[in-house]
Amino acid sequence: MITAMSAAFTTLWTHDVCRELRRHRVGQRPPVAFSGVHQSLPSWTSVGIGDDVFALHVNRCVVYLVSRLRVVDKQRRDCCGPAPATWRDPAYPGHGAWAMLGAGGCGASPVHVEATPVRFDVAIPGDLLGALTWRNRRGEQSTLKYVVNGRLERSISLQNVRRLTDESAARLGALLESSPHPSRAA
Protein backbone atom coordinates (compact mmCIF):
# COMPACT_ATOMS: atom_id res chain seq x y z
CA MET A 1 0.00 0.00 0.00
CA ILE A 2 1.36 3.39 -0.99
CA THR A 3 0.70 6.22 1.44
CA ALA A 4 0.55 9.78 0.26
CA MET A 5 3.11 12.21 1.59
CA SER A 6 1.71 14.89 3.78
CA ALA A 7 1.37 18.32 2.26
CA ALA A 8 1.44 21.83 3.65
CA PHE A 9 -0.86 24.75 3.01
CA THR A 10 -1.40 28.33 4.09
CA THR A 11 -4.57 30.07 5.14
CA LEU A 12 -5.05 33.75 5.89
CA TRP A 13 -6.79 34.64 9.14
CA THR A 14 -8.66 37.95 9.05
CA HIS A 15 -8.22 40.94 11.31
CA ASP A 16 -11.49 40.09 13.08
CA VAL A 17 -10.33 36.53 13.80
CA CYS A 18 -6.92 37.68 14.97
CA ARG A 19 -8.39 40.45 17.16
CA GLU A 20 -10.34 37.79 19.08
CA LEU A 21 -7.36 35.47 19.23
CA ARG A 22 -5.15 38.27 20.60
CA ARG A 23 -7.78 39.16 23.17
CA HIS A 24 -8.33 35.64 24.52
CA ARG A 25 -6.12 32.89 23.04
CA VAL A 26 -2.46 33.92 22.68
CA GLY A 27 -0.26 31.05 23.87
CA GLN A 28 -3.07 28.49 23.59
CA ARG A 29 -3.28 25.66 21.06
CA PRO A 30 -6.44 25.57 18.97
CA PRO A 31 -8.00 22.09 18.93
CA VAL A 32 -10.16 22.88 15.92
CA ALA A 33 -10.55 25.15 12.92
CA PHE A 34 -13.52 25.34 10.59
CA SER A 35 -13.94 24.81 6.89
CA GLY A 36 -16.88 26.08 4.93
CA VAL A 37 -18.65 26.10 1.61
CA HIS A 38 -19.21 29.87 1.66
CA GLN A 39 -16.48 32.38 0.82
CA SER A 40 -16.67 33.73 4.40
CA LEU A 41 -14.71 30.64 5.54
CA PRO A 42 -11.63 28.98 4.08
CA SER A 43 -12.33 25.70 2.31
CA TRP A 44 -10.15 22.87 3.61
CA THR A 45 -11.43 20.32 1.07
CA SER A 46 -7.98 19.77 -0.46
CA VAL A 47 -6.32 19.42 2.96
CA GLY A 48 -5.98 15.83 4.17
CA ILE A 49 -5.36 14.05 7.45
CA GLY A 50 -1.74 14.63 8.52
CA ASP A 51 -1.34 17.77 6.41
CA ASP A 52 -0.07 21.01 7.93
CA VAL A 53 -1.77 24.36 7.51
CA PHE A 54 0.19 27.49 8.37
CA ALA A 55 -2.21 30.17 9.63
CA LEU A 56 -1.01 33.60 8.53
CA HIS A 57 -2.02 37.14 9.42
CA VAL A 58 -1.14 40.38 7.64
CA ASN A 59 -0.81 43.53 9.71
CA ARG A 60 0.59 46.76 8.27
CA CYS A 61 2.15 44.96 5.30
CA VAL A 62 3.97 42.44 7.52
CA VAL A 63 2.99 38.76 7.30
CA TYR A 64 2.95 36.87 10.60
CA LEU A 65 3.01 33.13 11.16
CA VAL A 66 0.28 32.66 13.79
CA SER A 67 0.14 28.86 14.18
CA ARG A 68 0.85 25.58 12.43
CA LEU A 69 -2.18 23.29 12.43
CA ARG A 70 -1.74 19.57 11.69
CA VAL A 71 -5.04 18.01 10.61
CA VAL A 72 -6.18 15.12 12.80
CA ASP A 73 -9.66 14.58 11.33
CA LYS A 74 -12.46 16.42 9.58
CA GLN A 75 -15.52 15.01 11.32
CA ARG A 76 -17.89 16.07 14.06
CA ARG A 77 -16.89 14.42 17.34
CA ASP A 78 -18.25 14.38 20.88
CA CYS A 79 -16.00 17.35 21.73
CA CYS A 80 -17.99 19.46 19.27
CA GLY A 81 -21.10 19.24 21.44
CA PRO A 82 -24.61 18.38 20.32
CA ALA A 83 -25.74 19.27 16.82
CA PRO A 84 -28.07 22.28 16.82
CA ALA A 85 -31.76 21.50 17.20
CA THR A 86 -32.82 24.88 15.75
CA TRP A 87 -31.14 27.57 13.68
CA ARG A 88 -30.70 29.66 16.86
CA ASP A 89 -28.55 27.03 18.57
CA PRO A 90 -24.75 27.24 18.30
CA ALA A 91 -23.37 24.86 15.68
CA TYR A 92 -20.41 23.67 17.78
CA PRO A 93 -21.04 24.50 21.46
CA GLY A 94 -18.15 22.30 22.57
CA HIS A 95 -15.73 24.60 20.75
CA GLY A 96 -17.21 27.90 21.90
CA ALA A 97 -13.79 29.15 23.02
CA TRP A 98 -12.57 28.84 19.42
CA ALA A 99 -15.77 29.97 17.66
CA MET A 100 -13.86 32.91 16.13
CA LEU A 101 -12.19 30.40 13.79
CA GLY A 102 -15.49 30.03 11.94
CA ALA A 103 -17.87 27.89 14.00
CA GLY A 104 -20.84 30.05 13.02
CA GLY A 105 -19.93 30.30 9.34
CA CYS A 106 -22.24 29.20 6.56
CA GLY A 107 -21.86 25.44 6.13
CA ALA A 108 -19.07 25.30 8.72
CA SER A 109 -17.58 21.89 9.43
CA PRO A 110 -14.94 21.08 12.05
CA VAL A 111 -11.33 20.33 11.25
CA HIS A 112 -9.67 18.91 14.36
CA VAL A 113 -6.01 19.81 14.62
CA GLU A 114 -2.86 19.49 16.68
CA ALA A 115 -1.51 23.03 16.69
CA THR A 116 1.34 25.16 17.88
CA PRO A 117 0.39 27.94 20.31
CA VAL A 118 -1.25 31.01 18.82
CA ARG A 119 1.24 33.87 18.56
CA PHE A 120 1.69 37.15 16.75
CA ASP A 121 5.45 37.67 17.12
CA VAL A 122 6.83 35.60 14.22
CA ALA A 123 7.12 37.93 11.24
CA ILE A 124 8.08 36.27 7.97
CA PRO A 125 11.27 38.02 6.83
CA GLY A 126 11.00 39.94 3.55
CA ASP A 127 13.48 37.73 1.70
CA LEU A 128 11.55 34.59 2.68
CA LEU A 129 8.22 36.26 1.91
CA GLY A 130 9.34 36.96 -1.64
CA ALA A 131 10.66 33.40 -2.08
CA LEU A 132 7.62 31.48 -0.77
CA THR A 133 6.16 29.32 -3.52
CA TRP A 134 2.77 27.65 -3.88
CA ARG A 135 1.75 24.86 -6.27
CA ASN A 136 -1.68 24.47 -7.83
CA ARG A 137 -3.39 21.20 -8.77
CA ARG A 138 -1.80 21.24 -12.22
CA GLY A 139 1.67 21.49 -10.67
CA GLU A 140 2.20 25.11 -11.72
CA GLN A 141 4.12 27.19 -9.21
CA SER A 142 3.57 30.79 -8.17
CA THR A 143 4.92 33.30 -5.69
CA LEU A 144 3.19 36.14 -3.89
CA LYS A 145 2.19 39.18 -5.87
CA TYR A 146 2.54 42.66 -4.42
CA VAL A 147 5.70 42.05 -2.36
CA VAL A 148 7.58 45.36 -2.41
CA ASN A 149 10.82 45.79 -0.44
CA GLY A 150 9.99 42.73 1.67
CA ARG A 151 6.52 43.96 2.58
CA LEU A 152 3.16 42.68 1.32
CA GLU A 153 1.29 45.62 -0.16
CA ARG A 154 -1.91 43.65 -0.89
CA SER A 155 -2.97 40.34 0.68
CA ILE A 156 -5.21 39.08 -2.15
CA SER A 157 -2.72 36.42 -3.24
CA LEU A 158 -2.69 34.94 0.30
CA GLN A 159 -6.42 34.41 0.46
CA ASN A 160 -7.91 30.91 0.36
CA VAL A 161 -6.21 27.70 1.43
CA ARG A 162 -3.21 27.28 -0.88
CA ARG A 163 -0.74 24.39 -1.18
CA LEU A 164 2.90 25.22 -0.50
CA THR A 165 5.85 23.62 -2.24
CA ASP A 166 7.81 21.26 0.02
CA GLU A 167 10.72 23.71 0.17
CA SER A 168 8.54 26.62 1.26
CA ALA A 169 6.77 24.46 3.84
CA ALA A 170 10.15 23.43 5.27
CA ARG A 171 11.28 27.05 5.45
CA LEU A 172 8.12 28.16 7.27
CA GLY A 173 8.42 25.21 9.65
CA ALA A 174 12.07 26.08 10.36
CA LEU A 175 11.14 29.72 11.00
CA LEU A 176 8.50 28.66 13.51
CA GLU A 177 10.80 26.15 15.22
CA SER A 178 13.68 28.64 15.49
CA SER A 179 11.54 31.38 17.03
CA PRO A 180 11.62 31.72 20.82
CA HIS A 181 8.52 30.41 22.55
CA PRO A 182 5.78 33.02 22.73
CA SER A 183 5.11 35.03 25.82
CA ARG A 184 1.59 35.76 27.02
CA ALA A 185 1.96 39.41 26.06
CA ALA A 186 1.27 40.16 22.43
N, C-alpha and C positions, 0 to 999 in steps of 0.2 A: 504494500500500500504506500503510495506516495503522498506525503503531507505537504501542504502548501506552506511556503515561507511566510512568516508574518510580515505585514506591511506597516507603514507609518503614514499618517495623515496630519493635516493641520485643520483647525477650525478657528474661526474668529469669534471671540466673545464680545458682545456689545458693551457700550458704556453703562447701560442700565444694569446688565448682569454683573459687570465688574464693580459697580458702585455698591451693590448688595453684598457681593463677596467681600469687598474691603471692609464693609461695615460689620459683618458678622462671621466671616469664615476664613480669614487669613490664618495660615498655619494648619488648617484642617484638611483632611483628605476626603474629597467627594466620593461617595459610594456609588453614585449614579449620575448620569447625564440623560438628556432626552433628545430623541430624534423625532422628526415630524414630517408630515406630508405637505405642510403649508410653508411658504417661504419665510414665515416668521421664526422657524426653527431650522437648524441644520439637519440635513438628511444623512443619516449614518448607514444607508442601505449598502454601500460598497465596503463598509468597514466590517471585518470579520472578527470572530473570537480569537483573542491573542494579539490582535493588532493594537498599535499605539496611536493615540491621537494627541497631538500637541495643541493645547488650548493657548491661543494668542490673544493679545489685547494691544490696540494701538492708542497711544495717548501722546498728543502733541508731536506727531510724526515719528515717534519712537515705538518700536514693536517690542513687546514684553512677552516672555515665555511664562505663562501663568501656572500651568500644570501639565504633566504627562499622564494620560489616562489609558490604561491597558484594558481592553474590553474582555470582560469575564463571560457575560451572556447578554442577550437582547430579549429577555422575556420577563413578563410580570411574575414576581415572586411574592412570598408571604411578607417580606420586608416592605413591599410597596403599599400594604394596607388593602382594605376591601375596595373592590371596584365600585365606582359611584352608582348609587341607585337612581339619582335624578341628575339633571344637568347642573343643579346648584351645588352638588357635592364635589369636594376636591377629587381630582383624578388619581392622585397618588399620596394619600394622607400619611403614609409611612415615611415619605421622603419630604415632608413639609419644610425641613431645615434647608433643603437644597432645591426648593421649588423655583428659585430664580434661574435655574439652568433649563427651564422650559416645561415644567410639570403641567402647567395650565395651557400650553400651546395647542393649537388646532391639530388633532390627530397625534398628539404626543404619545410616544412609547418609550419605556425605560431601556437604558443601556447601562447595565451594571459594570462598574469599573474598579480596578485597583489603581489608585492615583497617588501622585506625589502631592505634598501639601500645596495648597493655594498660596501663591506669592506674587508680588508685583515689583520685585527688585532685580529681576534677571532681564536686562535689556539685551536684545540681539545686536551685536556690534554691526556697524554699517558695512564692513567688508563681507561679513557672513550674510547679512541681509541681501546684499546684491548678488551673492553666489548661490543662494538657496534655489533649488530646482525641483519642480513638480513634474509628474508624468501622467498623461491622460490614458484613457483605456486603449487608445491606438498606439501607445508607446511613445508619442511625441512629447518632447520635453519643453518646459517653459520656465522662465524666471519671473520675478515680480516686475511689474510695470511701475512707473512713477517713483523709483528710488533715485533721489537726487542728493549727492554728497552724504550718502549713508543714512539718509532719512526717508521715510515713506510719506510722500506728499499726498497720496490718495490710497485708501485701503480697499478699493473695489476688487483688486486682483487677489486679495486674501479671503474674500467672502466664499462661503460654501465649504464643504468638507473636501479637501483636495489631497491627492496621494503624492507623497514626497518620494524622491529618488532615495535609494539606500544610502548614498553618500550624504545627502542633506539630512536625512533622519539621524545618521550617526553623529553628524556635527551638532545638531540640536540636542541630542542626548548627552553628548560630551559637555556641552555648555551648561546644561542643567546639573550634571553630576559634579562639575568643577566649581559650581557656585556655592558659596558658604550657605549653610542652612538658614532658612528665613527666621527673622525675629518676629515677634507678635506685632511690632509697630510697622505699619506700612502706609 
